[in-house]
Amino acid sequence: MLQRQFDVLAGLLRDQDPRVRIPAVTGVCKMLSVFWESIPLETIKEILGFVVGTLGVDASSAPVRVAVINGVNTLFDNPLAHTVLKPVLPLLANCVHDTNARVRLAF
């Protein structure tokens, strides 16, 4: 049952419409922050890898990139997340030079 829920979340993160991906990123990051200890570590790494590595550089939608940055900020509230975030944070380094001002401001 839990795996089906993760599959649904992954489907929402991969949706074609950015209006779906934005709240999906926000919700997934909030869910990870609150339920970190209940989710298998490999699943967390897979989700964060996709969120930061793919959606964090989503060229089709600046609001999705903003949602990723805000979601990562949410994860900083959970001290258990810091060790998993450390290797993926460099993937967001180019956000400081993003062409969209809202992304630069969020970063």
C-alpha positions as CSV (number, residue, x, y, z in Angstrom):
1,M,0.0,0.0,0.0
2,L,2.8,2.4,0.9
3,Q,4.6,1.7,-2.4
4,R,1.4,2.5,-4.3
5,Q,1.3,5.9,-2.6
6,F,4.9,6.5,-3.6
7,D,4.1,5.6,-7.2
8,V,1.2,8.1,-7.2
9,L,3.5,10.8,-5.8
10,A,6.1,10.0,-8.5
11,G,3.4,10.2,-11.2
12,L,2.3,13.7,-9.9
13,L,5.9,14.9,-10.0
14,R,6.2,13.7,-13.6
15,D,2.9,15.2,-14.8
16,Q,3.1,17.2,-18.0
17,D,1.3,20.2,-16.5
18,P,3.4,22.5,-14.3
19,R,0.2,23.4,-12.4
20,V,0.2,19.8,-11.1
21,R,4.0,19.6,-10.6
22,I,4.1,22.8,-8.4
23,P,1.8,21.6,-5.6
24,A,3.2,18.0,-6.0
25,V,6.7,19.3,-5.2
26,T,5.4,21.3,-2.3
27,G,3.4,18.4,-0.9
28,V,6.1,15.8,-1.4
29,C,8.7,18.0,0.4
30,K,6.3,18.7,3.3
31,M,5.5,15.0,3.5
32,L,9.2,14.1,3.6
33,S,9.8,16.7,6.3
34,V,7.1,15.4,8.5
35,F,7.3,11.6,7.9
36,W,11.0,11.3,7.3
37,E,11.5,8.5,9.8
38,S,8.6,6.4,8.3
39,I,9.9,6.4,4.7
40,P,12.6,4.1,3.5
41,L,15.9,5.9,2.9
42,E,16.3,4.6,-0.6
43,T,12.8,6.0,-1.5
44,I,13.7,9.4,0.0
45,K,16.9,9.5,-2.0
46,E,15.1,8.6,-5.2
47,I,12.4,11.2,-4.7
48,L,14.9,13.9,-3.7
49,G,17.1,13.0,-6.6
50,F,14.2,13.5,-9.0
51,V,12.9,16.7,-7.4
52,V,16.3,18.4,-7.2
53,G,18.0,16.9,-10.2
54,T,15.2,17.1,-12.7
55,L,12.6,19.5,-11.5
56,G,15.2,21.8,-10.0
57,V,16.4,22.5,-13.5
58,D,13.0,22.3,-15.3
59,A,13.5,24.6,-18.3
60,S,9.8,24.6,-19.1
61,S,8.6,26.2,-15.9
62,A,10.2,28.7,-13.6
63,P,7.5,28.3,-10.9
64,V,8.4,24.6,-10.7
65,R,12.0,25.6,-10.0
66,V,10.8,28.0,-7.3
67,A,8.7,25.3,-5.7
68,V,11.8,23.0,-5.6
69,I,13.8,25.7,-3.8
70,N,11.0,26.4,-1.4
71,G,10.5,22.6,-0.8
72,V,14.2,22.1,0.0
73,N,14.0,25.0,2.5
74,T,11.1,23.1,4.1
75,L,13.3,20.0,4.4
76,F,15.9,22.0,6.3
77,D,13.5,22.2,9.2
78,N,14.1,18.4,9.7
79,P,17.7,17.8,11.0
80,L,17.5,14.2,9.8
81,A,17.3,15.4,6.2
82,H,20.6,17.3,6.2
83,T,22.9,14.3,5.5
84,V,20.7,13.3,2.5
85,L,20.4,16.8,1.2
86,K,24.2,17.5,1.3
87,P,25.1,15.5,-1.9
88,V,22.1,16.9,-3.9
89,L,22.3,20.6,-3.0
90,P,25.1,21.3,-5.4
91,L,22.7,20.5,-8.2
92,L,20.8,23.7,-7.3
93,A,23.9,25.9,-7.5
94,N,23.0,27.3,-11.0
95,C,19.8,28.7,-9.6
96,V,21.8,31.7,-8.4
97,H,22.3,32.6,-12.1
98,D,18.8,31.6,-13.3
99,T,17.3,33.7,-16.0
100,N,14.1,34.1,-14.0
101,A,14.3,36.7,-11.2
102,R,11.8,34.8,-9.0
103,V,14.0,31.7,-9.0
104,R,17.1,33.8,-8.1
105,L,15.1,35.5,-5.3
106,A,13.8,32.2,-3.9
107,F,17.4,30.8,-4.0
